Amino acid sequence: MADKVNNRSVFFNPFAKDNPVVVQVLGICSVLAVTAKLEPAMVMGLSVTVVLAFSNVIISLIRKTIPVNIRIIVQLVVVAGLVVIVNETLKAFAYDVSKQLSVFIGLIITNCILMGRLEAFAMANKPWPSFLDGVGNGIGYTIVLAITGFVRELLGSGTLWGFQVVPQSWYDAGYVNNGLMILPPMALIVVACIIWAQRHFNPDMQEK
Amino acid sequence: MMDRLRPSFEEGGKLHAFKSVYDGMDTFLFTPSETSKSGVHIHDSIDSKRVMIIVVLALLPCMLFGMYNTGYQHWLACGAKEFPFWELMAYGFLAVLPRIVVAYVVGLGIEFCVAQLRGEEIQEGFLVTGFLIPLICPVETPLWMIAVATAFSVIFVKEVFGGTGYNVFNVALVTRAFLFFAYPSQMSGDNVFVATKPILGLGGTAPDGFTGATPLGQIATADLASGAGVTPIGLDGVAIDSWQSFLGLIPGSFGETSTLCILIGAVILLATGMASWKIMVSAVAGGLAMGAIAHACATPLYPMSFVSPLDQLMLGGFAFAVVFMATDPVTAARTETGKWIYGFLVGAIAILIRTYNNGYPEGAMLAVLLMNALAPLIDYCVVEANVARRRRRARVLTD
């Protein structure tokens, strides 16, 4: 392409300023579904990052040969192939987590972030920037998942990554885990809090 | 004294930063020098502080009866035969006082902070909410849970939407719903609705393994094969009849057991014009209609459907929700036709949830919250229908 893309901003912008979840509000469905615990949230984030990075590269490589009319189908085929690979890998090496994530790995295909990046970036850019863009957006997605999963697991189950964090003496004193944190609605509220904090510290991002 | 302090809070004074706190205390303790010209919710033009105080007055009978009933149930649980009135009242008072204090301190604290941050006057909307919260929770709810739930609902239901008068959902009900979903074991079941421990030397200790489920809880878990639980049994081992549930001498959340006291509150609200009679009447109609339908097709699958429609209205939080929650002018429907639809659906859905989902015996809470969400839609449809009708009429006239 003629206009030069700045690799640095391509990679770092999605972390916060252009975050796919809290700024573009994409991929909310999976944030609700997998963040009840920290571990599946991180695995999900990693899977999306891998799929996103490689599908971006593949689509970017063949972007000039894809007929415009069927580009969505081609993109889906590429993504689906990668998702199957990731799914099988998880089943082989992290069976417990893959059981917890159940259909949501498969549903990465329908994750709006993927289609968004493929359409908006990979179709118009060279492979290397596309790869950076994929990794950057994947990490941005993972950051939000990690924060949400951290808060929800800590308050909802009193554990982090499966380890007991809240001491037993608290429970004896009458502390009870917040059951609402396990339920999906709370993920929305946690994400809303992240958005709130982010907009608060970046006044120029506030929507009028 | 407040007048002497005033200059230091004015613009330029050294304590100007705390002006909203000063204003709040001043108008709370003394008559404000200027009352609001229009209400915080634009559909009513009475000073909102006066509205709040009348609602609190209407809630007082429930509060007083709640104290008595708490003591009464406690004495029953301890197996007492005599019920000294003042001791019962004192016990109930001591049981509820910390809950009121916690709700007010947390809620008002957040309101003060937000008003301070925004540089606005303190909004008095929490006066009623703080009074409602202890009334709709079980007596044994731990204090810190009330604090967490109150903080959650004041921040996320009220302040983020812009404060008093802008909330989509009823704040007190969201507090209850938050408690219900976050701490289910503390909010339902057999052990939370009756106080079992002595307070400041008053009362006794209930025997170990004591259980005191609410009538609704008993019916929902009734085993129809053996016939146990279909008729709820009071703590004294005698079946609860309709008269008892009307008076309210049954286990339940603090202030919502007595239909009689709720009716007194309803009369106060209606006489002063604070609440819409349309919502109350249509909600009762909706409850009766749904109750009758459920009763007509009663199945052993849903034990609640054997309860007669009239008893449905008197058990649990139905009456309380209809009188004090559904009529909240901020979250209810605002068009007059809309109020009929809104009320009817509140009543019908409350009984529907209660009867056909044994997991949620307290359907009234969920019904009001659901209808809160739908109220703007109802209003929109009513207004649009009206516009269409008038346009048609205008066309007929011009033709």
Chai-1 contact restraints between the chains, C-beta under 6 A:
chainA,res_idxA,chainB,res_idxB,connection_type,confidence,min_distance_angstrom,max_distance_angstrom,comment,restraint_id
A,G174,B,P142,contact,1.0,0.0,6.0,A-B,restraint_1
A,V176,B,Y183,contact,1.0,0.0,6.0,A-B,restraint_2
A,N178,B,A182,contact,1.0,0.0,6.0,A-B,restraint_3
A,G179,B,A182,contact,1.0,0.0,6.0,A-B,restraint_4
A,G179,B,P184,contact,1.0,0.0,6.0,A-B,restraint_5
A,L180,B,F181,contact,1.0,0.0,6.0,A-B,restraint_6
A,L180,B,A182,contact,1.0,0.0,6.0,A-B,restraint_7
